[in-house]
Amino acid sequence: MGRKFEVRKEAMQKTHLKRSKLYARYGKAIYMKAKEGGVNVETNHALKHLLERAKKDDVPNDVVERNLKKAQEKGGEDFETARYEGFGPGGSAFLIDALTDNVNRTVSDVRYCFTKIGSKIGVKGSVEHMYDHLAKLHIKGIDEDDVLETLFAEDIELYDIETDEEGIFLTAAGTAHDAIERTLREQDVEILYSNSGWYPQNTVELSDEEYALFEKLMRLLNDVDDVQAVYHNVEMKDE
């Protein structure tokens, strides 16, 4: 299926959100990134990347501006990041990232999703070791040798690089994501796709019955307001 499939696989790993929930979750994330690093996107690269993703997902400007303004005000809400790990049907394994102002409420909501389908939430570290935190980018306008030289000069290591008629596909550690983007933009390289996330080292194929439970679990997790992203290792079936 090629690297093009790897890019599209984002849809297999992250929760499909309804528009209203998508906007709310982007708003919360923008608020936190701006509060942590300031609203200047030239110095806050994490915020810059988030705003670019929001634009691609058609998040309204008023959602962006409202949360940027709120981040500059004194006081305001305090959210903290939380990660939950769980085991679903047929050997499926989940990582759930959340932003919450009440950890007890959120863990209770996430646990309910798993127990509802006869599965269970795991302890810290029980699932994360099955995943790799990776940055994946699809770029064009530069050749492979120049990419390697440019990133090497910034002490950025690539795990993988592949070239086809569509451009160049890069894979690196997730922690290097912002540095790679910043370096490439300084070289006026066109970035067609860019994301960092948790990718399973292996996937599982579920029976029809197990897959139905998996889909129910995903719907339940989608409905938890504090959940920002859900990663799983399930082979998706054709719709």
C-alpha positions in Angstrom: 0.0 0.0 0.0 3.0 2.3 0.3 3.8 5.4 2.3 0.7 7.1 1.1 -1.2 4.6 3.1 0.9 5.4 6.2 -0.2 9.0 5.9 -3.9 8.0 5.6 -3.5 5.6 8.5 -3.9 8.6 10.8 -7.6 8.0 10.4 -7.2 4.5 11.8 -5.5 5.7 14.9 -7.2 8.8 16.0 -10.8 9.3 17.1 -13.2 10.5 14.5 -14.9 13.5 16.2 -18.1 15.3 15.5 -17.6 18.9 14.5 -18.7 20.4 17.8 -16.5 18.1 19.8 -13.6 18.7 17.5 -13.9 22.5 17.9 -14.2 22.1 21.7 -11.1 19.9 21.9 -9.1 22.2 19.6 -10.1 25.1 21.7 -8.9 23.5 24.9 -5.6 22.5 23.4 -5.0 26.0 21.9 -5.8 27.6 25.2 -3.3 25.3 27.0 -0.5 25.7 24.4 -0.9 29.5 24.4 -1.0 29.6 28.2 2.2 27.5 28.5 4.3 29.1 25.8 2.6 32.4 24.9 0.6 33.5 21.9 3.5 34.4 19.6 3.7 31.6 17.1 7.2 32.6 16.1 8.5 31.5 19.5 5.8 29.0 20.4 6.2 26.4 17.7 3.9 23.9 19.4 1.1 26.5 19.2 2.0 27.3 15.6 1.7 23.6 14.6 -1.5 23.2 16.4 -3.0 26.3 14.7 -2.0 24.9 11.3 -3.8 21.6 12.1 -6.8 23.6 13.3 -6.9 25.5 10.0 -6.8 22.3 8.0 -9.6 20.9 10.1 -11.7 24.0 9.4 -11.9 25.1 13.0 -13.6 28.5 13.0 -11.5 31.6 13.6 -13.7 32.7 16.5 -12.8 29.4 18.3 -9.1 30.1 17.8 -9.2 33.8 18.7 -11.4 33.3 21.8 -9.0 30.7 23.3 -5.9 32.7 22.4 -7.5 35.8 24.2 -8.5 33.7 27.2 -4.9 32.4 27.5 -3.6 35.9 27.9 -6.0 36.8 30.7 -5.0 36.4 34.3 -6.3 33.4 36.1 -8.5 31.2 33.9 -8.8 27.5 33.8 -6.1 25.1 34.6 -6.0 21.8 32.6 -3.5 19.0 33.0 -2.5 16.3 30.6 -3.4 12.7 31.4 -2.8 9.5 29.6 -4.8 6.3 30.1 -4.0 2.9 28.8 -6.5 0.1 28.3 -7.2 -3.3 26.8 -10.1 -3.9 24.4 -11.6 -6.9 22.6 -9.4 -9.4 20.8 -6.0 -8.2 22.1 -6.6 -4.6 21.1 -4.6 -2.0 23.1 -5.4 1.7 23.6 -3.7 4.9 24.5 -6.0 7.7 25.4 -4.7 11.3 25.8 -6.8 13.8 27.7 -6.8 17.4 29.0 -8.7 17.6 32.2 -9.4 19.9 35.2 -10.6 17.0 37.2 -8.5 13.8 37.0 -10.9 11.7 39.2 -13.8 12.5 36.9 -11.9 11.8 33.7 -10.4 8.5 34.8 -13.9 7.4 36.0 -15.3 8.3 32.6 -12.6 6.5 30.7 -12.9 3.4 32.9 -16.6 3.3 32.3 -16.1 3.1 28.6 -14.0 -0.1 29.0 -16.1 -1.8 31.6 -19.2 -1.1 29.5 -18.0 -3.6 26.9 -16.4 -6.0 29.3 -12.9 -4.7 28.9 -10.6 -3.0 31.4 -8.3 0.0 31.8 -4.7 -0.8 32.4 -2.0 0.5 34.7 0.6 3.1 33.7 3.1 1.5 31.2 1.0 -1.5 30.4 0.3 -0.4 26.8 2.6 2.4 26.0 5.6 0.1 25.4 3.7 -1.4 22.5 3.7 2.0 20.7 6.3 4.3 19.2 6.1 8.1 19.5 6.8 9.2 16.0 6.8 12.3 13.8 5.7 11.7 10.2 6.0 14.3 7.4 5.4 14.4 3.7 7.4 17.1 2.0 8.3 18.3 -1.5 10.6 20.9 -3.1 13.8 19.4 -1.9 15.8 16.3 -2.7 16.7 13.5 -0.4 20.4 14.4 0.0 19.6 18.0 0.9 17.0 16.9 3.5 19.5 14.6 5.2 22.2 17.3 5.1 19.9 20.0 6.4 18.6 18.0 9.3 22.0 16.5 10.2 23.3 20.0 10.5 20.7 20.6 13.2 21.5 17.3 15.0 18.1 15.8 14.0 18.1 12.1 13.4 15.7 10.4 11.0 14.4 6.9 11.5 13.4 6.5 7.9 13.3 8.4 4.6 11.5 7.3 1.4 11.1 9.0 -1.9 8.4 8.5 -4.6 6.7 10.6 -7.3 4.7 12.4 -4.6 7.6 13.7 -2.6 9.6 12.6 0.4 8.3 10.8 3.5 10.2 11.3 6.7 9.9 9.4 10.0 11.6 10.6 13.2 11.2 10.6 16.9 8.0 12.4 18.0 10.0 14.8 20.2 11.8 16.1 17.1 8.6 17.1 15.3 8.7 20.8 16.0 12.4 21.0 15.3 12.0 19.3 11.9 9.1 21.6 10.9 11.0 24.7 11.9 14.2 23.7 10.1 12.3 22.8 6.9 10.3 26.0 6.9 13.5 28.0 7.2 14.5 26.3 3.9 11.2 27.1 2.3 10.4 23.4 1.9 6.7 22.6 1.2 5.2 20.5 3.9 2.2 18.5 2.6 1.5 16.6 5.8 2.9 16.7 9.3 1.9 15.0 12.5 3.3 13.4 15.6 1.5 10.7 17.4 1.6 7.2 18.9 1.9 4.4 16.3 1.5 0.7 17.2 4.4 -1.6 16.7 2.0 -4.3 15.7 -1.6 -4.5 14.8 -4.4 -7.0 15.5 -7.2 -8.2 13.3 -10.6 -8.7 15.1 -13.4 -11.0 14.4 -16.7 -9.4 13.4 -18.1 -9.7 16.9 -14.9 -8.2 18.4 -14.9 -5.5 15.9 -18.4 -4.5 16.8 -17.3 -4.1 20.4 -14.3 -2.1 19.3 -16.5 0.3 17.4 -18.7 0.7 20.5 -15.7 1.4 22.6 -14.5 4.1 20.2 -18.0 5.7 20.2 -18.0 5.8 24.0 -14.5 7.3 24.2 -15.5 9.9 21.6 -18.2 11.0 24.0 -15.8 11.8 26.9 -15.3 15.5 26.7 -11.8 15.5 28.2 -10.5 13.0 25.7 -8.2 14.6 23.1 -7.0 11.7 21.1 -7.4 7.9 21.0 -4.7 5.6 19.6 -5.3 1.9 18.9 -3.7 -1.1 17.2 -6.7 -2.5 15.4 -6.7 -3.3 11.7 -9.6 -1.3 10.3 -12.2 -3.0 8.2 -13.4 -1.5 4.9 -16.6 0.4 5.3 
